[in-house]
Amino acid sequence: MSIDFIPPGTDWFPNPNNADPDGLLAFGGDLSVRRLVESYARGLFPWYGPGDPILWWSPDPRLVLAPAELHVSRSLRRAINSRRFTITVDQDFGAVIRECSLVPRPEGPGTWLVPEMVEAYVELHCAGWAHSVEARLDGELVGGVYGVSVGRAFFGESMFYLEPEASKVAFVWLARLLESWGYGLIDCQQTTAHLLRFGAREIPRNRFLARLYSLVTQPPADGAWAMPQAFDPLSSPS
């Protein structure tokens, strides 16, 4: 099959179901706020390496996690109950994504978070679309996770840790907060054993898109992305 080229400045994407077997749908375009928001709302995401054009992906199957179905292991529950980490929301998005950009790719040297992507997602955060959850130890940032929010769907992008369990604790807080705000889906994009242990599961792309389209048109809940008082991440809000 042929991969569509997206000229800069246009606001359309090909049908996500036309992606090749690996999930690659198109290349080109730009990383403007408007195009990024549109891509996520259509079930696409950019992923490319240094020296490559912007590549847009729509994998099949898609790994997703319903926040209400989050599984927390006993060891992780102990880490959360220890209160070792202080958790914040949207307090240092730039630092979180920069740390994530230093995480090496499993398939080789370098990182998929090229500098222009870091800059684009910081701009997306400033526009209110991208968010982070941070884990701190003695005031120092030691872990975190970030992603994109459209409607009542959240698209997880990356996480990092400098202390054991820090990113996992941040992810549990993220999922529980999303559940409390009425989010119906965390898009995990790529299948990993790590995410499967949290309760994520693969679903066919057509099911993912149908569920996604019903969520991105819903308005965010009042109070979303503000840390509530006395929140317990080990007590499911539902």
Number of C-alpha atoms within 10 A of each C-alpha: 7 9 15 16 15 19 12 12 10 10 14 13 19 14 13 23 14 16 21 17 12 11 19 21 25 26 20 16 20 19 20 15 18 11 18 21 19 17 21 20 21 19 23 26 21 20 16 17 14 13 7 10 14 19 20 25 22 27 23 21 20 23 22 23 22 18 26 19 14 20 16 17 11 9 10 16 14 11 17 23 13 9 10 14 24 18 21 18 22 17 13 15 23 20 16 26 25 16 20 23 21 14 17 13 13 8 7 7 9 15 18 18 22 16 12 11 18 16 16 16 24 21 17 20 21 14 10 13 19 23 27 27 27 31 30 19 16 9 9 11 21 22 29 32 28 29 22 22 23 22 19 23 27 29 23 22 17 19 24 25 21 16 14 11 19 28 22 24 26 29 24 22 23 28 24 24 24 24 22 19 17 18 26 21 23 25 23 22 21 15 15 12 8 10 18 17 13 19 16 24 17 17 13 12 19 14 11 19 19 11 14 24 15 13 20 22 13 13 10 18 14 8 9 15 19 11 14 12 6 6 13 14 19 13 8 15 15 9
